[in-house]
């Protein structure tokens, strides 16, 4: 049996990996990203401006990696969210809904003790690259 061939996704529009991980991997039509914080793509650390700025930058970083993989946020089927203050869930969700539209991806949100660099929020996603001609059609009937 032949081993699966992963394609590494890399873009300078999102923070470049500084240790042993890839921005994202593609296996067939499946794209899985690493976790992204509200950090500058140039690697200079967490963006200023507080929680909302971090959420937006983290989602912009995810969007940049998906674009490099030939996907959009409409292709996302799973989102994992890490919050250092679970009390900020509603604020995160309000911003999240500006980026994602119904039918929303499945999502898991967890509270964590801390994130790299003092960040307050992190996201990672799974996406399925679909034929652009079918993008307006739901993946399942009734969606």
C-alpha positions, 0 to 999 in steps of 0.5 A: 500500500502506498503512503498518503501524499500530503501537500504542504500549504505555505503563504507569506500572507500568514505567520510563517512557521518558526518550528516543527509544523506546517501552516496547513496540509492538503490530502486530496480535497481535505485541508487542515490548518495549524492553529492561528492566533491574532499575530502579525503575518510578519511574525512580530507578535500579537496585534495591538487593539485587544480581543476583537483585533486578535479575533479578526487577525486570527481569522484573517490568518486562517483566511490567507492560508485557505486562499493559498490552498485554493479555498474560502471560508465557505469550504470550512467544515470544522472550527476549533476555538481556544479562548483564554477567557471563556467569558468572551465567547459571545464577543468571539461568536459575534465576530466569527459570524461576520466571517462565517455564514450559514450553514455554519461549520461544526465548532468546538470551543474550549477554555485554555490557561494560556496561549503563545505570546499572551494571545487571547484566542486561537483558531484552527480549521478543516476545509474541503475544497469543492468544485467552484461550480457546486459552491452554492449547493449545500454539501448535504440535502436540506442544508 
